[in-house]
Amino acid sequence: MSEQKLAVNEYLKIDSDYLRGDIQEGLDTQVTGSFSDGDQQLIKFHGFYQQDDRDLRNERKEQKLEPLHSFMLRARVPGGICTPEQWLEVDKISSTLTTSNSIRLTTRQTFQYHGIPKRNLKTLIQGLDRAALDSIAACGDVNRNVMCNPNPVESKLHAQAYAVAKHLSDHLLPHTRAYAEIWLDEEKLLGTETVEPVYGKTYLPRKFKMAVAVPPHNDVDVYTNDLGFIAVAENGELVGFNLVAGGGMGSTHGEVETFPRLADDFGFIKTDDVTKFAEAVMTVQRDWGNRVVRKRARLKYTIVDHGYDAFKTEVEKRAGVKFEPKRDVIIGDRGDRYGWVEGIDNKFHLTLFIESGRIKDMPGQTLQTGLREIAKIHKGDFRMTSNQNMIIAGVAAEDKAEIEGLARKHGLLGQVLSGTRGHSIACVALPTCPLAMAEAERYFPEFIDHIDALQAKHGISEQSIVVRMTGCPNGCARPFAAEIGLVGKAPGRYNLYLGASFEGTRLNKMHKENIQEAEILAELDALFGRYATERDAGETFGNFTVRIGVVKAVNDAAKDFHA
């Protein structure tokens, strides 16, 4: 019996000379704004995707022009923390080297640029490098940006958790020198074979996402990650983590063998053993993951296909340490705490709501200018959140008034913000994402206006509801973990999902398929009416929809999600 043919991307990686491919040749070719099909897969490992303006695609086709290609680049910023000096360089790059003239905060606690012409890629990456930032492994079949709860209140505990996230991000970087050679003009060292001790020559079967959560906050949506570490503290000191593994949001419409999934709890590990277990989980995925069917290549499917017990045993074997019983922790709110929050050492922290994470100067809201002006005087740090917002952290009491004045002047403060809007996120979608089937970022503010109005109509405005929207089922805004999830099916049409827990510990389930705004709002209008009169004390909307039988609870995604 002949061996199964591998997925195309596996051969690309094998033949790439450790991610070099023909990227340099493609970069030098300016007669086209694109890279070859194969290199479009390899450049993801360097942190960027090829895209085009879909609003202009048909017009350019009629003009016999190639699509208006540009690139989206995502930076690697572990835990979302950067200095004001770094932010000023990030801001300068967006204004001089991108056509979007904006910065977008992502749901993975970093920033990305849109509209980068190919001719500007190298200059942009070198600019990031001068600011001690990079984009290597921000995309591709590797461990991507490691998230960490940005909690500025428990500063000591956060610092300990952040150190773990930063270490994991740095330790698990690819060892290839391809990024340095192509983008930073470092000399190629002849006669030295690149060795990838964790990844091997073919890297991982698919992308790998990791997060560190500091209870009771679950803003990082720890259970939606391939690998998650839930901090366990005693007397304010970090003693270890509950390890969870096997989460992931992506699926494909109509293909029941694909599904979102939340991670399984595996047990408690000591802080000193974090690296051992992270490497163990990743190498099991490297060796056991599906390299034939790419849609079934994420860690969640590896655990489902091989079984929880077999996976756990193999991880313990490779780590050389056994899991201890998981510790009791409380997982709570996934939102950010807006406005001023007092921490320790007489430091204050200002969380700014950034709608859909888009930082851009607009009439009445000069957001990009405002953050630039704040960066010029701020003495602490900037912290990007997993909800696409920004924290101005570490502000001395005597500096509060000046920081707040700038924030208000530029429209970064003062918005009327409902609890639901503050808990809700959307992906980029159209016009740049090639996978989008429907709008998300551009339409989402209007949609939340409708939700706010319906909540006010039924007298439930005080109840925060987690609402998320994506243009496709790849799930970049984690819609399947939302109490109300909307996933694009076609222009103006979405699948409506209900029933996730407010805390992010249960997935939702499809309630209505392929419906337009009017029907979506009619469904929610009726449900909000019932919720207002039938809910139990303290009952969240997601739990209510499950209790009254609107949707069934998803306890085992492989069996329940599509049932």
Sequence and secondary structure as in RCSB ss.txt:
>XXXX:A:sequence
MSEQKLAVNEYLKIDSDYLRGDIQEGLDTQVTGSFSDGDQQLIKFHGFYQQDDRDLRNERKEQKLEPLHSFMLRA
RVPGGICTPEQWLEVDKISSTLTTSNSIRLTTRQTFQYHGIPKRNLKTLIQGLDRAALDSIAACGDVNRNVMCNP
NPVESKLHAQAYAVAKHLSDHLLPHTRAYAEIWLDEEKLLGTETVEPVYGKTYLPRKFKMAVAVPPHNDVDVYTN
DLGFIAVAENGELVGFNLVAGGGMGSTHGEVETFPRLADDFGFIKTDDVTKFAEAVMTVQRDWGNRVVRKRARLK
YTIVDHGYDAFKTEVEKRAGVKFEPKRDVIIGDRGDRYGWVEGIDNKFHLTLFIESGRIKDMPGQTLQTGLREIA
KIHKGDFRMTSNQNMIIAGVAAEDKAEIEGLARKHGLLGQVLSGTRGHSIACVALPTCPLAMAEAERYFPEFIDH
IDALQAKHGISEQSIVVRMTGCPNGCARPFAAEIGLVGKAPGRYNLYLGASFEGTRLNKMHKENIQEAEILAELD
ALFGRYATERDAGETFGNFTVRIGVVKAVNDAAKDFHA
>XXXX:A:secstr
       HHHHHHHTTTTTTTTHHHHHH  SSSS  HHHHHHGGGGTEEEEE GGGHHHHHHTT    EEEEEE 
B GGGEE HHHHHHHHHHHHHH SS  EEE TTSSEEEEEE GGGHHHHHHHHHHTT B TTSSSSSB   EE  
 SSSHHHHHHHHHHHHHHHHHTS   SHHHHHHH     TT     TTT TT  SS B EEEE TT  TT GGGS
SEEEEEEEETTEEEEEEEEE  B    TT TT   B  EEEEEEEGGGHHHHHHHHHHHHHHHS SS GGG SHH
HHHHHH HHHHHHHHHHHHTS  B          S   EEEE STTEEEEEE  GGGEE EETTEEHHHHHHHHH
HH  SEEEE TTS EEEEEEEGGGHHHHHHHHHHTTSS     HHHHT EE   TTT TT SS  TTTHHHHHHH
HHHHHHHTT TTS   EEEESSTT TT GGGSSEEEEEEETTEEEEEE   TTSSSB EEEEEEE HHHHHHHHH
HHHHHHHHH  TT  HHHHHHHTTSS  BSSHHHHS  
